[in-house]
């Protein structure tokens, strides 16, 4: 199993950053997600499901994402999702935003990738920590970049 935990400060209000995780904005921070459509939206969000299609190179994978944790308060925003990819990996990812002050947000990205069959376990062992860190760092930097773009539009 691979796990990750990355924490950064973003010089933008919590609502500006949180907006990037909304359905109509998700492709800005996850450009390889070519389709993200709600299947069932539950009151309180937990248990909501979405069909997501991910494209990398010529390979396309479609899978179902489920919200398993959700919190939306003025000082903390949190969403945790889970999905199985290609019947090989079970992935959980959590996005947590904490308001530091009116112009600063702490963004915490955590998760785990677990092989669910022999092939998945082998592939998980073969993936290097450096490769995983590159993907995680790229994601948090893209969230920061997009939040700052929105902040500049607002001012």
Helices and strands as residue ranges (DSSP letters): E 2-10, H 14-19, H 26-29, E 33-40, E 49-56, E 59-72, E 76-85, E 89-101, E 104-115, H 118-126, H 129-154
